[in-house]
Amino acid sequence: MAEKGTTSPVLNIAKDDVVQYLKENQSFTEEYFIENATSEMVDGWITRHSSSRHSMAACDVPSWPDHAMHHDSKGPHVFHNIRKSFAGASGSLKSLLSPNKKKKTLRKNKSVLKQLDEKDLFMELIRDIADELDLNTLSHKILMNVSILTNGDRCSLFLVRGSKENRHLVSRLFDVTENSTVEDATHSEEEEIRIPFGSGIAGNVAQSKETINIKNAYEDPRFNPEVDKKTGYTTHSILCMPICNHDGDVVGVAQVINKVTGSHEFTNKDEDVFRNYLTFCGIGIMNAQLFEMSVNEYKRNQMLLGLARGIFEEQTSLDKMVYKIMVEALRLLRCERCMVFILHDDEKLEISFSKAFDLTAKEREKVEHLSPQDLKNVTVNTEIAKYVAMTGETINMDDFASQNRFVIDGETDKDHQIHSILCQPIYNSERKIIGVAQMINRTTDDHLFTDQDENLFEAFAIFCGLGIHNTQMYENALRLMAKQQVALEVLSYHATAQKDEVEKLKGKPIASVAEFKLESFAFSDFNLTEDETVQASIRMFMDLNLVDRFHIPYKVLCRWLLSVRKNYRPVIYHNWRHAFNVAQTMFSLIKAGGMMTMLTQLEVMGLIVACLCHDLDHRGTNNTFQTKTASPLALLYSTSTMEHHHFDHSIMILNSEGNNIFQALSPEEYRDVISVLEGAILSTDLAIYFKKRNGFFSLVESGEKTFQKPADKELLRGMMMTACDVSAIAKPWDIQRDVAELVFSEFFEQGDMERQQLQEEPIAMMDRKKRDELPKMQVGFIDAICMPVYKSFADLTPGLKPLMDGVVHNRQEWESLAKEQERLSTPDLQNNVKKDEKKYLALKKANESKKSTEAQEPQQTTSTDTGRRRKSGSAKVMERLTSRQGKSSICSVL
């Protein structure tokens, strides 16, 4: 250290050494610059390093250093921190601010801008606002630039709001000073000053579109000194001017207070500069407002999409759905209370609500449910809701106390006083009003619902309507499902065998296979009663060892068989007896035909069950008729309509209490037997038979005997079902002839229905008018369907050759009848045939009358049993008629 009173030695340090030291010690350089640099030094640095004065002024202070730092790798780090220190920024800011982020905007450095000439300064200030889209930032820049242009001390900006009938000004930024930031000067919605058009200085400027330049504010009666009193500030001079858009409409008002130079009065030149600049500001404000509207619209759409997701996630309960809607509505529109009224579904002329919901912002977790009884009490809210529901009109009242449209005498609800209300109808997808939504008392200072709120709420109500409608549909579907379940339970009870029937069958002895002749291909059920057919079915289960092997309780088997029989309709042919005959043929295929070696016991059980169930609930009409009439079954099943219905009906019976003959099976066995059952029943659709038979024929021709592959097994089972389903064609001629009469009688009834219901002519097979062609059609049926499948089975195993022989014999019989019919087609013979036909019809009528009398005697039979016996008697009549003319009459009577 130098001694006291002595002079410190002078150090001879070269400039280059100092520069080198500063570069090598950046932290010291930065610290020194921050602590000691003056604003003039910063301005000098900016001026020197700006590539041009135009590019310099167009940028905010934080971005200026970037232009000079591309050539020095150390520069950016130093000035990045310096910029943070001076600007308080957290990184490089771009001139375009994101509307989703509030960033502090720094004003231009006045000393730098004032170095520009008037023209350049004006252009720089215009560029400064040209690409600014954030309205708050833009407004702040306008006021700061106005302050520079006019040398004003304080500036304020008012923007126009409201409808054309009720326009007013709001203070977007108020009392902006040289050191104000956007955050400091911006007023929140609650703090905004509202000035009606024509009121005060700014209001007069907005209304007249004329400039006001006041030399002494306190001498002007339009000046309000209250602000000065509250702030302690003294207003001397005021320059106030409108900001207009390209259409000449006022979009805002800019106001400058107290010129800081000269006599504190704004000159004519100030007015000209102010006016010219505000012309460009009007364009900027319009762009910013359009951008703000776009951003708000985007946010609105995102909010509505979020609302839609939330609404459609919850559709199991109307109460939960409405609660979700109300919570969103309170948040969206910022109001004190929300009510939703749900209309009754009926079409009454008088408007009434089935329920209502009431939710307040204070207690969002607690929604009040109003019952129809509660809604009978007349209140202002219910009356407004009824009016809106009746007219579809939107109600938006901002001063409810002064209105006289909805007044209820004696109603005083201090807890829920209405200041403002927005009420809109809720529509479903069919534009039908299903409810009403009310938003009460907006939480802003003025409690007003704006046009924007109304539009937003309208869009909101659309989503609400869809959500409520879908939830109501879901609840209706649940109710219908419950009704259906009850109906199924009732039908199941009545369709299931009664206890006394089961006990009666259970106690009866079961005849042997030989007594029933179940293994015979010539089997006939004509001599069996209905109960005997069920007993014979039990014998098949027992003889195939299905009862013991699969532990089927005997009582369950009895109940199931009786239930299956009960679920067949009393149609002419496709009834219980047909199903029993198909099962008997399957039994004979397995036992007498030697097919047991190719099947497992589980498959055997599945096939027997399939035969007994394959035509459950048959209506006497085929798949084509179901499709043509657009029946519910056709709508439910697009292909193999009746076959799918038969399978589903069989599952319904199995699932009925006490009818599950598969109850002792393992899960895997149960799954396999149901698969066999479904495949076998669907195989009775001749359309499927035609698709699959060539594959089966090829296997047989190739010498296949075991059918071990799953696909081959499925083919085999399907062909066995077809062979059993049409097995009447292989029966002895007298049986085949009687069965053919039953089949064609059912076909004729369908043909009659097609004429009556569809107004169209049926195909020849179902046309009574072409009954004389039936023998010829039977020959075609045998050649196209029956002969190929029975020939393949005869080739597969010799035990099935009797079926082939039966088909060949019956073909010869039908062909003989067809030839005889051709001979009878001459006019003379036709007259004889008609006479014989009249005799036949008379005898047939007498026979039916006799059977009707017998049906009333103690020994009763079911409708299907009676049909069988009646048709058998008719066949005997046919024999008597043909005794004189041989086989000539059969073509006419069938």
Salt bridges, closest charged atoms under 4 A:
ASP60 OD1 - LYS108 NZ 3.59
ASP66 OD1 - ARG83 NH1 2.92
GLU118 OE1 - LYS269 NZ 3.27
GLU124 OE2 - HIS54 ND1 3.14
GLU124 OE2 - ARG127 NH1 3.26
ASP128 OD1 - LYS108 NZ 2.23
ASP128 OD1 - LYS141 NZ 3.70
GLU132 OE1 - LYS141 NZ 3.17
ASP175 OD2 - ARG154 NH1 3.50
GLU178 OE2 - ARG107 NH2 3.22
GLU178 OE1 - LYS110 NZ 3.84
GLU189 OE1 - ARG334 NH2 3.51
GLU189 OE2 - ARG442 NH1 3.73
ASP220 OD2 - ARG222 NH2 2.83
GLU226 OE2 - LYS229 NZ 3.69
ASP247 OD1 - HIS246 NE2 3.47
ASP270 OD2 - LYS259 NZ 2.61
GLU271 OE1 - ARG275 NH2 3.84
ASP272 OD1 - ARG275 NH1 3.29
GLU292 OE2 - ARG172 NH2 3.22
GLU297 OE2 - ARG300 NH1 2.75
ASP319 OD1 - LYS355 NZ 3.45
GLU328 OE1 - ARG331 NH2 2.90
ASP346 OD2 - LYS348 NZ 3.82
GLU347 OE2 - LYS432 NZ 3.07
ASP358 OD2 - ARG337 NH2 2.81
GLU393 OE2 - ARG405 NH2 3.90
ASP446 OD2 - ARG194 NH2 3.53
ASP453 OD2 - ARG442 NE 3.06
GLU503 OE2 - LYS555 NZ 3.17
ASP525 OD2 - ARG577 NH1 2.71
ASP525 OD2 - ARG868 NE 3.63
GLU530 OE2 - ARG577 NE 2.85
ASP531 OD2 - LYS508 NZ 3.73
ASP531 OD1 - ARG565 NH1 3.14
ASP543 OD2 - LYS591 NZ 3.12
GLU603 OE1 - LYS713 NZ 3.17
GLU603 OE2 - ARG717 NH1 2.52
ASP615 OD2 - HIS578 NE2 3.26
ASP615 OD2 - HIS614 NE2 2.94
ASP615 OD1 - HIS646 NE2 3.40
ASP617 OD1 - ARG569 NE 2.70
ASP617 OD2 - ARG619 NH2 2.90
ASP617 OD2 - HIS645 NE2 2.66
GLU669 OE2 - ARG549 NH2 3.79
GLU714 OE2 - LYS692 NZ 3.76
ASP725 OD1 - HIS578 NE2 3.06
ASP725 OD1 - HIS614 NE2 3.14
GLU746 OE2 - HIS574 ND1 2.45
ASP752 OD2 - ARG768 NE 2.74
GLU760 OE2 - LYS628 NZ 2.73
GLU761 OE1 - ARG755 NH2 2.91
ASP767 OD1 - ARG755 NH2 2.45
ASP783 OD1 - ARG811 NE 2.66
ASP795 OD2 - LYS791 NZ 3.32
ASP805 OD1 - LYS801 NZ 3.04
GLU813 OE2 - HIS809 NE2 3.60
GLU813 OE1 - LYS887 NZ 3.00
GLU815 OE1 - ARG811 NH1 3.13
GLU820 OE2 - ARG823 NH2 2.28
ASP836 OD1 - ARG884 NH2 2.63
GLU837 OE2 - ARG771 NH2 2.38
GLU854 OE1 - LYS851 NZ 3.60
ASP865 OD1 - ARG577 NH2 2.59
ASP865 OD1 - ARG869 NE 3.32
GLU879 OE2 - ARG737 NH2 2.92
